[in-house]
Amino acid sequence: MISTRLTEALGIRHPVLSAPMALASGGRLAAAVTAAGGLGLVGGGYGNADWLTTQFAEAGNQAIGCGFITWSLAIQPELLDVALARKPQALMLSFGDLAPFAPQIHDAGVTLICQCQTMQHVRDAVEAKAGIIVLQGSEAGGHGMSRATLTLVPEAADFLASVAPDTLIVAAGGVADGRGLAAALMLGADGVLIGTRFWASEEALVHTAHHAAIMASDGDSTIRTTTPDVARKLDWPKGFTARVMQNDFTRKWHGQEAALLAHQEDEAAKYTAAFSAGNTQDAGVWFGEAAGLISSIEPAGVILERIVAKAESLLSKAARFVVKSG
Ligand SMILES: Cc1cc2nc3c(=O)[nH]c(=O)nc-3n(C[C@H](O)[C@H](O)[C@H](O)COP(=O)(O)O)c2cc1C
């Protein structure tokens, strides 16, 4: 057992959260991660009340959390009511202004998780009284920025130790096995949030062709780009890019964003049709650099148990690196 402030605060067995991945993290995945001892988060994504209600029902009685893309939630703030009505274990906000939503989450007595990509985001999350701060490095699949996990986590840990020592720290971006979990704890995190590895699980809402694509990929196969957002007509705030698999779509349009914008209507229809069909070349295939550490699609519980067992073994052997004096 790896017991940390995170496991104690959330009443979970393992210091692992599954990421609220838009379109991919439904109720089955979240429930499976919670059942295996972590905490699963449903991905509220770009917002659809019916989809959310269905996914909460899929999770049955399991204690789960939920996450939103904050700038998108601002367009449909009523989705927060839908999520809070479920009484989630935690509510995660990423990518946008926290101030309009944090008070409602606190008033509901729900733990606020804020995912941060920069130190300025960390300062904003402290201001919003986040209970848990996720530091997301650029290795991560999906949207993010350019800081690396290896420096962002300890820098934020030092800062939080001085200004908000009770705030829990979670590392995200590139964690896919026990080595990543053990390393994150050494960097000062209380746990990890894992996206890509759970995207490649049986319970994730992911097309089988996309699962085949990650198994054929390595960590060199991805790119950070805004092209999928232009093609989907999503108005992401400046500075955020998405890490996706390099394919015909990114090779055609990355660096040609103005041309893509000029053809946005046609390209949006093509992108949507390709994504729904599981076409891996003409739409975004959403995973991070952890692809190079993934060679199987398995139940999320099996994945989680293996990550924790390996981290436990590494941490218990860590003493071998200590040179005894005298
Ligand atoms: C397919 C996919 C979709 C994602 N969608 C969201 C999202 O809707 N909201 C969010 O906060 N983070 C989202 N993320 C980012 C995750 O929260 C997390 O930071 C990331 O997956 C961690 O890095 P990893 O993929 O290397 O595990 C997404 C990630 C992936 C892979």
The ligand as a Gaussian input file, in Angstrom:
#p B3LYP/6-31G(d) Opt

LIG

0 1
 C       -7.884000      11.837000     -24.732000
 C       -7.628000      12.885000     -23.713000
 C       -8.609000      13.822000     -23.422000
 C       -8.405000      14.759000     -22.411000
 N       -9.427000      15.607000     -22.105000
 C       -9.318000      16.390000     -20.998000
 C      -10.438000      17.138000     -20.553000
 O      -11.505000      17.133000     -21.142000
 N      -10.289000      17.873000     -19.421000
 C       -9.117000      17.868000     -18.711000
 O       -9.041000      18.496000     -17.680000
 N       -8.034000      17.203000     -19.158000
 C       -8.109000      16.447000     -20.256000
 N       -7.031000      15.724000     -20.683000
 C       -5.740000      15.879000     -19.982000
 C       -5.712000      15.042000     -18.701000
 O       -6.481000      15.671000     -17.698000
 C       -4.297000      14.826000     -18.152000
 O       -3.681000      16.040000     -17.860000
 C       -3.378000      14.041000     -19.057000
 O       -4.032000      12.977000     -19.666000
 C       -2.199000      13.528000     -18.248000
 O       -1.167000      13.093000     -19.071000
 P       -1.088000      11.613000     -19.699000
 O       -2.026000      11.612000     -20.821000
 O        0.327000      11.485000     -20.081000
 O       -1.483000      10.649000     -18.597000
 C       -7.188000      14.795000     -21.706000
 C       -6.199000      13.864000     -21.997000
 C       -6.402000      12.903000     -22.982000
 C       -5.330000      11.883000     -23.252000

